[in-house]
Amino acid sequence: MNKVVSNAEEAIRDIHDGAVIMLGGFGLCGIPENSIAALVKKGTKNLTCISNNAGVDDFGIGLMLQTRQVKKMISSYVGENAEFERQLLSGELEVELIPQGTLATRCLASAYGMPAVFVRAGVGTEVAIGKETRTFDGIEYLLEHAFNADFSIVKAWKGDTHGNLIFRKTSRNFNPMMAMSGKISIAEVEELVPAGELEPDQIHVPGIYIHRIFKGSDYEKRIEQRTVRKR
């Protein structure tokens, strides 16, 4: 099976209006920049996006918010995105804010084929409204369902033609678990090498989870807030 595609446009070719997509990244780190740009260019709309946050106004998922392509955000952080905040407060955008650990756990549940998991985060808060709870050993837990994403899009440092992926430093955030979770998983990489060149012990996501892979370009690798010590 040939998993290599020529570019982002080909990789996201069948992402349709109304699709549910996972997008890796944390803050502005490890964002699939090329794929997001291709989605903006394509104009795919009414998307449900599952991501830790929505980037900033002019970068990451924030670009799709500007063009009104996102119907619903499932995330744990509004962050520095003024347009995200505006659409949330005005009711233009449906938003499901969930604890960050729960977001990660629901991704893992999808990857492991588990329909749901019990977590402690959110018990007794607005997060628990309408959800089932159970008590184990005297402690109350909240039932959270696994995500059901049509596509997952991630960005890795290096990958091979079989789809094996290696992430570098903090880009190994939500990317690995999301890469394993989508019905169709798309990976963009900074460096694409022939199968067999990656050291097996260094691989973070086995290629069996990846359906399409391509070499990206022109990565900005922004820093959300540059903080330096006063002299």
C-alpha atoms as a printed R data frame, in Angstrom:
    type eleno elety resid chain resno       x      y      z
1   ATOM     1    CA   MET     A     1   0.000  0.000  0.000
2   ATOM     2    CA   ASN     A     2   1.505  3.304 -1.088
3   ATOM     3    CA   LYS     A     3   0.918  5.850  1.690
4   ATOM     4    CA   VAL     A     4   2.957  8.703  0.234
5   ATOM     5    CA   VAL     A     5   1.044 11.575 -1.350
6   ATOM     6    CA   SER     A     6   2.608 14.517 -3.105
7   ATOM     7    CA   ASN     A     7   1.294 17.397 -1.001
8   ATOM     8    CA   ALA     A     8  -1.253 18.629  1.529
9   ATOM     9    CA   GLU     A     9  -3.934 19.225 -1.110
10  ATOM    10    CA   GLU     A    10  -3.851 15.576 -2.117
11  ATOM    11    CA   ALA     A    11  -3.729 14.409  1.500
12  ATOM    12    CA   ILE     A    12  -6.932 16.255  2.501
13  ATOM    13    CA   ARG     A    13  -8.702 15.753 -0.818
14  ATOM    14    CA   ASP     A    14 -11.686 13.852  0.594
15  ATOM    15    CA   ILE     A    15 -12.228 15.795  3.816
16  ATOM    16    CA   HIS     A    16 -15.833 16.758  3.258
17  ATOM    17    CA   ASP     A    17 -18.168 19.418  4.616
18  ATOM    18    CA   GLY     A    18 -19.390 18.421  8.071
19  ATOM    19    CA   ALA     A    19 -16.431 16.130  8.806
20  ATOM    20    CA   VAL     A    20 -15.110 15.536 12.317
21  ATOM    21    CA   ILE     A    21 -11.347 16.003 12.369
22  ATOM    22    CA   MET     A    22  -8.635 15.745 15.005
23  ATOM    23    CA   LEU     A    23  -5.738 18.174 14.698
24  ATOM    24    CA   GLY     A    24  -2.528 17.633 16.636
25  ATOM    25    CA   GLY     A    25  -0.606 20.361 18.379
26  ATOM    26    CA   PHE     A    26  -0.338 22.156 21.683
27  ATOM    27    CA   GLY     A    27  -0.358 25.934 21.737
28  ATOM    28    CA   LEU     A    28   1.535 26.690 18.536
29  ATOM    29    CA   CYS     A    29   3.788 23.628 18.744
30  ATOM    30    CA   GLY     A    30   3.427 20.632 16.446
31  ATOM    31    CA   ILE     A    31   0.613 22.068 14.345
32  ATOM    32    CA   PRO     A    32  -0.070 20.485 10.910
33  ATOM    33    CA   GLU     A    33   0.410 23.846  9.194
34  ATOM    34    CA   ASN     A    34   0.404 22.642  5.598
35  ATOM    35    CA   SER     A    35  -2.793 20.631  5.979
36  ATOM    36    CA   ILE     A    36  -4.617 23.508  7.673
37  ATOM    37    CA   ALA     A    37  -3.564 25.847  4.860
38  ATOM    38    CA   ALA     A    38  -4.896 23.329  2.329
39  ATOM    39    CA   LEU     A    39  -8.231 23.115  4.168
40  ATOM    40    CA   VAL     A    40  -8.505 26.911  4.158
41  ATOM    41    CA   LYS     A    41  -7.772 26.967  0.425
42  ATOM    42    CA   LYS     A    42 -10.300 24.195 -0.241
43  ATOM    43    CA   GLY     A    43 -12.974 25.975  1.795
44  ATOM    44    CA   THR     A    44 -14.281 22.868  3.558
45  ATOM    45    CA   LYS     A    45 -16.943 24.033  6.018
46  ATOM    46    CA   ASN     A    46 -19.140 22.978  8.955
47  ATOM    47    CA   LEU     A    47 -16.185 21.158 10.481
48  ATOM    48    CA   THR     A    48 -16.030 19.788 13.998
49  ATOM    49    CA   CYS     A    49 -12.443 20.199 15.153
50  ATOM    50    CA   ILE     A    50 -10.964 18.255 18.061
51  ATOM    51    CA   SER     A    51  -7.782 19.942 19.228
52  ATOM    52    CA   ASN     A    52  -6.227 21.115 22.473
53  ATOM    53    CA   ASN     A    53  -6.724 24.708 21.376
54  ATOM    54    CA   ALA     A    54  -7.431 26.722 18.243
55  ATOM    55    CA   GLY     A    55  -4.083 28.375 17.630
56  ATOM    56    CA   VAL     A    56  -4.109 32.162 17.429
57  ATOM    57    CA   ASP     A    57  -5.995 34.546 15.171
58  ATOM    58    CA   ASP     A    58  -3.668 34.259 12.186
59  ATOM    59    CA   PHE     A    59  -2.167 30.815 12.688
60  ATOM    60    CA   GLY     A    60  -3.279 27.224 13.122
61  ATOM    61    CA   ILE     A    61  -6.991 26.488 13.416
62  ATOM    62    CA   GLY     A    62  -7.452 30.216 13.938
63  ATOM    63    CA   LEU     A    63  -7.179 30.572 10.160
64  ATOM    64    CA   MET     A    64 -10.223 28.332  9.717
65  ATOM    65    CA   LEU     A    65 -12.129 30.271 12.357
66  ATOM    66    CA   GLN     A    66 -11.507 33.451 10.394
67  ATOM    67    CA   THR     A    67 -13.061 31.919  7.293
68  ATOM    68    CA   ARG     A    68 -16.001 30.454  9.299
69  ATOM    69    CA   GLN     A    69 -15.163 26.878  8.352
70  ATOM    70    CA   VAL     A    70 -15.492 25.521 11.889
71  ATOM    71    CA   LYS     A    71 -18.950 24.696 13.231
72  ATOM    72    CA   LYS     A    72 -17.812 23.239 16.545
73  ATOM    73    CA   MET     A    73 -14.591 23.219 18.577
74  ATOM    74    CA   ILE     A    74 -13.894 20.444 21.072
75  ATOM    75    CA   SER     A    75 -10.920 21.673 23.063
76  ATOM    76    CA   SER     A    76  -9.607 22.491 26.512
77  ATOM    77    CA   TYR     A    77  -8.198 25.973 26.018
78  ATOM    78    CA   VAL     A    78  -9.315 29.190 24.335
79  ATOM    79    CA   GLY     A    79  -5.855 30.685 24.705
80  ATOM    80    CA   GLU     A    80  -4.677 33.798 22.906
81  ATOM    81    CA   ASN     A    81  -7.223 33.546 20.091
82  ATOM    82    CA   ALA     A    82  -9.414 36.663 20.186
83  ATOM    83    CA   GLU     A    83 -11.608 35.472 17.302
84  ATOM    84    CA   PHE     A    84 -12.194 32.137 19.042
85  ATOM    85    CA   GLU     A    85 -13.253 34.038 22.167
86  ATOM    86    CA   ARG     A    86 -15.512 36.373 20.180
87  ATOM    87    CA   GLN     A    87 -17.286 33.547 18.340
88  ATOM    88    CA   LEU     A    88 -17.700 31.612 21.606
89  ATOM    89    CA   LEU     A    89 -19.207 34.540 23.510
90  ATOM    90    CA   SER     A    90 -21.463 35.598 20.620
91  ATOM    91    CA   GLY     A    91 -22.831 32.084 20.160
92  ATOM    92    CA   GLU     A    92 -21.559 31.848 16.568
93  ATOM    93    CA   LEU     A    93 -19.415 28.825 17.387
94  ATOM    94    CA   GLU     A    94 -20.429 25.714 19.286
95  ATOM    95    CA   VAL     A    95 -17.720 24.941 21.840
96  ATOM    96    CA   GLU     A    96 -17.233 21.939 24.103
97  ATOM    97    CA   LEU     A    97 -14.569 22.772 26.666
98  ATOM    98    CA   ILE     A    98 -13.259 19.702 28.455
99  ATOM    99    CA   PRO     A    99 -10.354 19.069 30.849
100 ATOM   100    CA   GLN     A   100  -7.065 18.572 29.060
101 ATOM   101    CA   GLY     A   101  -6.439 15.148 30.568
102 ATOM   102    CA   THR     A   102  -9.927 14.050 29.546
103 ATOM   103    CA   LEU     A   103  -9.244 15.205 25.987
104 ATOM   104    CA   ALA     A   104  -6.091 13.090 25.901
105 ATOM   105    CA   THR     A   105  -7.821 10.100 27.479
106 ATOM   106    CA   ARG     A   106 -10.733 10.207 25.026
107 ATOM   107    CA   CYS     A   107  -8.204 10.263 22.177
108 ATOM   108    CA   LEU     A   108  -6.437  7.251 23.663
109 ATOM   109    CA   ALA     A   109  -9.753  5.444 24.078
110 ATOM   110    CA   SER     A   110 -10.363  5.916 20.356
111 ATOM   111    CA   ALA     A   111  -6.890  4.639 19.551
112 ATOM   112    CA   TYR     A   112  -7.274  1.572 21.760
113 ATOM   113    CA   GLY     A   113 -10.741  0.709 20.488
114 ATOM   114    CA   MET     A   114 -12.490  1.391 23.803
115 ATOM   115    CA   PRO     A   115 -15.967  2.941 23.497
116 ATOM   116    CA   ALA     A   116 -15.718  4.891 26.751
117 ATOM   117    CA   VAL     A   117 -13.612  5.488 29.853
118 ATOM   118    CA   PHE     A   118 -14.252  6.550 33.447
119 ATOM   119    CA   VAL     A   119 -12.350  9.631 34.649
120 ATOM   120    CA   ARG     A   120 -12.349 11.680 37.856
121 ATOM   121    CA   ALA     A   121 -11.880 15.074 36.215
122 ATOM   122    CA   GLY     A   122 -15.111 17.037 35.927
123 ATOM   123    CA   VAL     A   123 -17.111 15.222 38.594
124 ATOM   124    CA   GLY     A   124 -19.417 17.684 40.360
125 ATOM   125    CA   THR     A   125 -18.879 20.428 37.758
126 ATOM   126    CA   GLU     A   126 -20.647 21.658 34.621
127 ATOM   127    CA   VAL     A   127 -18.606 19.125 32.679
128 ATOM   128    CA   ALA     A   128 -20.646 16.331 34.281
129 ATOM   129    CA   ILE     A   129 -24.097 17.665 33.342
130 ATOM   130    CA   GLY     A   130 -26.075 14.987 31.520
131 ATOM   131    CA   LYS     A   131 -23.339 12.373 31.849
132 ATOM   132    CA   GLU     A   132 -23.343  9.044 33.658
133 ATOM   133    CA   THR     A   133 -21.326  8.637 36.842
134 ATOM   134    CA   ARG     A   134 -20.331  5.517 38.760
135 ATOM   135    CA   THR     A   135 -18.650  4.906 42.072
136 ATOM   136    CA   PHE     A   136 -15.614  2.656 42.388
137 ATOM   137    CA   ASP     A   137 -14.078  2.020 45.829
138 ATOM   138    CA   GLY     A   138 -15.986  4.968 47.230
139 ATOM   139    CA   ILE     A   139 -14.800  7.421 44.550
140 ATOM   140    CA   GLU     A   140 -17.153  8.887 41.940
141 ATOM   141    CA   TYR     A   141 -16.114  8.764 38.283
142 ATOM   142    CA   LEU     A   142 -17.516 10.342 35.133
143 ATOM   143    CA   LEU     A   143 -18.206  8.340 31.982
144 ATOM   144    CA   GLU     A   144 -16.616  9.923 28.903
145 ATOM   145    CA   HIS     A   145 -17.082  8.533 25.404
146 ATOM   146    CA   ALA     A   146 -14.247  7.963 22.974
147 ATOM   147    CA   PHE     A   147 -14.047 10.366 20.069
148 ATOM   148    CA   ASN     A   148 -15.304  9.251 16.684
149 ATOM   149    CA   ALA     A   149 -13.235 11.261 14.211
150 ATOM   150    CA   ASP     A   150 -13.469 10.871 10.456
151 ATOM   151    CA   PHE     A   151  -9.912 12.141 10.006
152 ATOM   152    CA   SER     A   152  -6.886 12.866 12.157
153 ATOM   153    CA   ILE     A   153  -4.171 15.223 10.949
154 ATOM   154    CA   VAL     A   154  -0.804 15.365 12.689
155 ATOM   155    CA   LYS     A   155   2.622 16.867 12.168
156 ATOM   156    CA   ALA     A   156   5.799 14.898 12.891
157 ATOM   157    CA   TRP     A   157   9.489 15.679 12.642
158 ATOM   158    CA   LYS     A   158  10.426 12.637 10.608
159 ATOM   159    CA   GLY     A   159   8.551  9.812  8.926
160 ATOM   160    CA   ASP     A   160   9.158  7.026  6.443
161 ATOM   161    CA   THR     A   161   7.247  5.837  3.410
162 ATOM   162    CA   HIS     A   162   5.466  3.183  5.502
163 ATOM   163    CA   GLY     A   163   4.065  5.886  7.784
164 ATOM   164    CA   ASN     A   164   6.262  5.323 10.845
165 ATOM   165    CA   LEU     A   165   6.605  8.602 12.741
166 ATOM   166    CA   ILE     A   166   9.083 10.282 15.077
167 ATOM   167    CA   PHE     A   167   8.161 13.457 16.938
168 ATOM   168    CA   ARG     A   168  10.713 15.925 18.219
169 ATOM   169    CA   LYS     A   169  10.586 17.332 21.734
170 ATOM   170    CA   THR     A   170   7.329 19.085 22.684
171 ATOM   171    CA   SER     A   171   5.681 18.402 19.327
172 ATOM   172    CA   ARG     A   172   5.119 14.994 20.906
173 ATOM   173    CA   ASN     A   173   1.995 16.361 22.563
174 ATOM   174    CA   PHE     A   174  -1.448 15.320 21.306
175 ATOM   175    CA   ASN     A   175   0.022 14.263 17.971
176 ATOM   176    CA   PRO     A   176   0.847 10.584 18.721
177 ATOM   177    CA   MET     A   177  -2.493  9.700 20.286
178 ATOM   178    CA   MET     A   178  -4.436 11.529 17.587
179 ATOM   179    CA   ALA     A   179  -2.413  9.826 14.881
180 ATOM   180    CA   MET     A   180  -3.758  6.506 16.151
181 ATOM   181    CA   SER     A   181  -7.364  7.654 16.477
182 ATOM   182    CA   GLY     A   182  -8.811  8.765 13.138
183 ATOM   183    CA   LYS     A   183 -10.629  6.563 10.658
184 ATOM   184    CA   ILE     A   184  -8.197  8.090  8.154
185 ATOM   185    CA   SER     A   185  -4.932  9.397  9.617
186 ATOM   186    CA   ILE     A   186  -2.852 11.947  7.728
187 ATOM   187    CA   ALA     A   187   0.716 12.843  8.699
188 ATOM   188    CA   GLU     A   188   2.814 15.701  7.402
189 ATOM   189    CA   VAL     A   189   6.516 15.521  8.201
190 ATOM   190    CA   GLU     A   190   9.548 17.750  7.981
191 ATOM   191    CA   GLU     A   191  11.663 14.915  6.636
192 ATOM   192    CA   LEU     A   192  10.440 11.879  4.685
193 ATOM   193    CA   VAL     A   193  12.838  8.943  4.356
194 ATOM   194    CA   PRO     A   194  12.666  5.478  2.745
195 ATOM   195    CA   ALA     A   195  11.238  2.633  4.801
196 ATOM   196    CA   GLY     A   196  13.914  1.001  6.966
197 ATOM   197    CA   GLU     A   197  15.921  4.159  7.658
198 ATOM   198    CA   LEU     A   198  14.317  4.951 11.004
199 ATOM   199    CA   GLU     A   199  15.688  3.297 14.124
200 ATOM   200    CA   PRO     A   200  12.829  1.039 15.338
201 ATOM   201    CA   ASP     A   201  13.365  1.925 19.005
202 ATOM   202    CA   GLN     A   202  12.922  5.621 18.195
203 ATOM   203    CA   ILE     A   203   9.535  5.332 16.469
204 ATOM   204    CA   HIS     A   204   6.673  6.933 18.397
205 ATOM   205    CA   VAL     A   205   3.776  5.949 16.104
206 ATOM   206    CA   PRO     A   206   3.924  2.740 14.024
207 ATOM   207    CA   GLY     A   207   3.008  3.105 10.380
208 ATOM   208    CA   ILE     A   208   0.031  0.752 10.709
209 ATOM   209    CA   TYR     A   209  -1.981  3.698 12.044
210 ATOM   210    CA   ILE     A   210  -1.112  6.084  9.196
211 ATOM   211    CA   HIS     A   211  -2.975  6.104  5.889
212 ATOM   212    CA   ARG     A   212  -1.324  9.076  4.136
213 ATOM   213    CA   ILE     A   213   1.995 10.828  4.604
214 ATOM   214    CA   PHE     A   214   3.704 13.710  2.822
215 ATOM   215    CA   LYS     A   215   6.692 15.983  3.214
216 ATOM   216    CA   GLY     A   216   5.623 19.456  4.299
217 ATOM   217    CA   SER     A   217   7.418 22.734  3.756
218 ATOM   218    CA   ASP     A   218   7.814 26.307  5.000
219 ATOM   219    CA   TYR     A   219   7.108 25.579  8.653
220 ATOM   220    CA   GLU     A   220   6.968 28.710 10.813
221 ATOM   221    CA   LYS     A   221   7.304 26.987 14.222
222 ATOM   222    CA   ARG     A   222   5.995 30.007 16.073
223 ATOM   223    CA   ILE     A   223   6.360 30.682 19.781
224 ATOM   224    CA   GLU     A   224   3.052 31.650 21.394
225 ATOM   225    CA   GLN     A   225   4.548 33.919 24.032
226 ATOM   226    CA   ARG     A   226   8.254 34.638 24.068
227 ATOM   227    CA   THR     A   227   9.360 35.184 27.643
228 ATOM   228    CA   VAL     A   228  12.870 36.282 28.586
229 ATOM   229    CA   ARG     A   229  14.480 37.067 31.898
230 ATOM   230    CA   LYS     A   230  14.974 40.706 32.754
231 ATOM   231    CA   ARG     A   231  18.618 41.664 32.925
